[in-house]
């Protein structure tokens, strides 16, 4: 017996043992022989199965086939052999793609061009009929070849060429041969679109793109003869074909829906232009109202596209950048539609634009969206809605502003979106100024700035003493900083300085002597504006001094802020440089005392340095020493001021050190 036959025999014995063990395990309990109970304190020795024989490596020689008994017991080998016999799918390289696909498309184009050139010498009727016959025949040949599943790419090119011939035959029968009318052409295009859709379901989805592009191109022929009835019917034709293609396409994913998205976006833009031109032509005709109603339906259909694309996207894609830009393009399109369709009614087009912006936001905003894109879309739509309220009169603007604020408040209260709260607060401030600017009595920049100051003070006190909200506190600090900068600029440009010379005096009084100018008469609104600016500059000073003790940066920041405030106020009320320098010196002395009171070392150092600078400026630049008595008086006043600084450092500074020592000891314990 050869070694191979011995191995086969051992394999047969092993398989027989396994089959017997499997039969004993699956046999019913009644058929099994009764086993006597084991004796106490005795254990049966475990059964050790013989080791499985090792399978030798494959040899180059042809092995001896196993006996028939082994072939009967190894039925699984046939299935394994069948699986191994299936060849793996072949992937086309660049050469095969070019030869099978690109060359087929080029062949279709060249053959189609040859047919057109050859038919130029035939009568018109024969040309039109021949084109239809050739297109139908080529399409049928391509579909027949595709059904045989042999050379699929070649027959796909043939079928695509036939569909193109049929489409061009329909267009030429209306535009060149003038045999059929516009409605007959659109009826045949509808049948052609259904035929191409059926071809796409039978072969590949590429034909769906061909049908959509053909419908987009056919909309351009509507501009040849414009009237209200034809424009409305073309709109319904597009809606019917577009809905048919969308409902027939059951694929999920943004990649497979990208062609539909782009084709519908271009088609909706063409229809928007078509409706706008037609509405302007039939403005004073009975068909104007019907066409305007169809325009509103077009806007609703544009908004419905957002819902459809969201349904056709995967859950991961619905919260991504793709759907964000889809919603953004829909927002821009409905804004154009609202502005162009209601060109005859200013109030209506602005209100409708704001309403559609909020509607796009409501359709887009969901909890599944990414927070960054969600907040960005809320900002864009809210800003669009607010900007459309600017040209309106007082009552529509007030109504739109209140509704916008209500939507933002509801979104924050229900969906817990802090971004809506922040955006609502900012738009509330700008809306307050918008409403005040539309009232002739209150159309004053000082009163508008005062309203902002009052709102900011109320919000700051509410957040500090009633309800804490970190995000709103940061936003309130930013608003306060903006109001400080705006108030400083208003004092320079709006309230006080009405000439270039006075403006230069306000800046130059800090650095040089400007001369003995005449006293400027300050109006009452300037005094009110200065009071608002002082109030907003002093708003957060006690809070910062208490919250950040012994912080040099905070002290220097407050010192610079108060110096700018004092420079602007003193330059407004006193045009003499000496008066400005003297008031700033006294202000800095007061800031030095505040630094001792609130333990702000940075504020004290800044005040001391700035005080020395303004003292030197006062003595060397601002004062004109015409008499020795004035010279002596100036130096006497400066000496008394320096004595006061020395007394403050000796008396108040010593108390400050004594009060600070117990605090340091407590911190060490």
PyMOL commands that set and color helices and strands:
alter all, ss='L'
color gray80, all
select helices_A, chain A and resi 3-26+68-73+76-85+94-121+124-147+152-175+182-202+206-223+228-248+258-281+288-311+315-318+321-341+346-364+371-387+394-415+418-437+445-465+470-495+500-508+524-537+541-547+552-573+577-597+601-622+628-668
alter helices_A, ss='H'
color red, helices_A
deselect
rebuild
show_as cartoon
